[in-house]
């Protein structure tokens, strides 16, 4: 699903969703991509909903995207999600 629909599903603004995507990609998390109107767009999946809600809750608590990600990176669950996603994107050697 594209950003507009995904934002509605996770009850965030499109701007908030884009900001979270930016922070995730800076940390090496790869979201699925698709082409929309000739441009690359994020293709959000059902499994992304819980992750984005968790991040949004932490952002509300800390009032900072950077602090939220720092705290989440200290939690094992968050690291496992990121590592799991990274493993799926690697080609066998």
Sine and cosine of phi, psi and omega as CSV:
sin_phi,cos_phi,sin_psi,cos_psi,sin_omega,cos_omega
0.00,0.00,0.46,-0.89,-0.04,-1.00
-1.00,0.07,0.13,-0.99,-0.13,-0.99
-0.82,0.57,-0.71,0.71,-0.07,-1.00
-0.87,0.50,-0.77,0.64,0.00,-1.00
-0.91,0.42,-0.67,0.74,-0.01,-1.00
-0.89,0.46,-0.68,0.74,0.01,-1.00
-0.85,0.52,-0.66,0.75,0.03,-1.00
-0.91,0.42,-0.64,0.77,-0.03,-1.00
-0.92,0.39,-0.60,0.80,-0.02,-1.00
-1.00,-0.09,0.04,1.00,0.04,-1.00
0.86,0.52,0.73,0.69,0.08,-1.00
-0.79,-0.61,0.26,-0.97,0.10,-0.99
-0.98,0.19,0.34,-0.94,0.05,-1.00
-0.87,0.49,-0.60,0.80,0.02,-1.00
-0.89,0.46,-0.67,0.74,0.02,-1.00
-0.90,0.43,-0.66,0.75,0.02,-1.00
-0.89,0.46,-0.72,0.70,0.01,-1.00
-0.88,0.47,-0.61,0.79,0.01,-1.00
-0.91,0.42,-0.67,0.74,0.03,-1.00
-0.91,0.42,-0.67,0.74,0.04,-1.00
-0.84,0.54,-0.72,0.70,0.00,-1.00
-0.85,0.53,-0.73,0.68,-0.02,-1.00
-0.92,0.40,-0.63,0.78,0.04,-1.00
-0.90,0.45,-0.72,0.70,-0.03,-1.00
-0.92,0.40,-0.56,0.83,0.06,-1.00
-0.89,0.46,-0.45,0.89,-0.02,-1.00
-0.99,-0.12,0.15,0.99,0.09,-1.00
1.00,0.01,0.15,0.99,0.03,-1.00
-0.99,0.11,0.79,-0.61,-0.07,-1.00
-0.96,-0.27,0.92,-0.40,0.09,-1.00
-1.00,0.02,0.47,-0.88,0.01,-1.00
-0.91,0.40,0.56,-0.83,-0.02,-1.00
-0.87,-0.49,0.41,-0.91,0.07,-1.00
-0.58,-0.82,0.10,-1.00,0.07,-1.00
-0.96,-0.28,0.73,-0.68,0.01,-1.00
-0.68,-0.73,0.87,-0.50,-0.03,-1.00
0.79,0.61,0.67,0.74,0.07,-1.00
0.98,0.19,0.09,1.00,0.00,-1.00
-0.81,-0.59,0.41,-0.91,0.06,-1.00
-0.95,0.31,0.69,-0.72,0.01,-1.00
-0.67,-0.74,0.46,-0.89,0.05,-1.00
-0.96,0.29,0.74,-0.68,0.02,-1.00
-0.96,-0.27,1.00,0.01,-0.07,-1.00
-0.93,0.36,0.59,-0.81,0.00,-1.00
-0.92,-0.39,0.29,-0.96,0.03,-1.00
-0.82,0.57,-0.64,0.77,-0.05,-1.00
-0.93,0.37,-0.27,0.96,0.04,-1.00
-0.97,0.25,-0.36,0.93,-0.10,-1.00
-0.86,0.51,-0.77,0.64,-0.02,-1.00
-0.88,0.47,-0.68,0.73,0.01,-1.00
-0.86,0.51,-0.73,0.68,-0.03,-1.00
-0.92,0.39,-0.60,0.80,0.04,-1.00
-0.91,0.42,-0.66,0.75,0.02,-1.00
-0.89,0.46,-0.70,0.72,0.02,-1.00
-0.90,0.44,-0.71,0.71,-0.01,-1.00
-0.88,0.48,-0.65,0.76,0.04,-1.00
-0.88,0.47,-0.67,0.74,-0.01,-1.00
-0.93,0.36,-0.59,0.81,0.05,-1.00
-0.90,0.45,-0.66,0.75,0.03,-1.00
-0.89,0.46,-0.64,0.77,0.00,-1.00
-0.92,0.39,-0.68,0.74,-0.10,-1.00
-1.00,-0.07,-0.30,0.95,-0.06,-1.00
0.87,0.49,0.46,0.89,-0.01,-1.00
-0.39,-0.92,0.74,-0.67,0.05,-1.00
-0.91,0.41,-0.70,0.71,-0.02,-1.00
-0.88,0.48,-0.73,0.68,0.02,-1.00
-0.90,0.44,-0.64,0.77,0.01,-1.00
-0.87,0.50,-0.72,0.69,-0.01,-1.00
-0.93,0.37,-0.60,0.80,0.05,-1.00
-0.87,0.49,-0.70,0.71,0.01,-1.00
-0.92,0.40,-0.68,0.73,0.00,-1.00
-0.91,0.42,-0.58,0.82,0.00,-1.00
-0.92,0.39,-0.38,0.92,0.04,-1.00
-0.98,0.19,-0.31,0.95,-0.01,-1.00
-1.00,0.04,0.74,-0.68,-0.05,-1.00
-0.85,0.52,-0.67,0.74,-0.05,-1.00
-0.84,0.55,-0.71,0.71,-0.05,-1.00
-0.91,0.42,-0.70,0.72,0.00,-1.00
-0.89,0.45,-0.62,0.78,0.00,-1.00
-0.90,0.43,-0.62,0.78,0.03,-1.00
-0.88,0.47,-0.72,0.69,-0.03,-1.00
-0.91,0.41,-0.72,0.70,-0.02,-1.00
-0.90,0.43,-0.68,0.73,0.02,-1.00
-0.84,0.54,-0.71,0.70,-0.01,-1.00
-0.91,0.42,-0.65,0.76,0.00,-1.00
-0.90,0.44,-0.65,0.76,0.00,-1.00
-0.88,0.47,-0.59,0.81,-0.03,-1.00
-0.94,0.35,-0.41,0.91,-0.07,-1.00
-1.00,-0.03,-0.07,1.00,-0.04,-1.00
-1.00,-0.02,0.64,-0.77,0.04,-1.00
-1.00,0.09,0.55,-0.84,0.04,-1.00
-0.91,0.40,0.52,-0.85,-0.03,-1.00
-0.99,-0.11,0.00,0.00,0.00,0.00
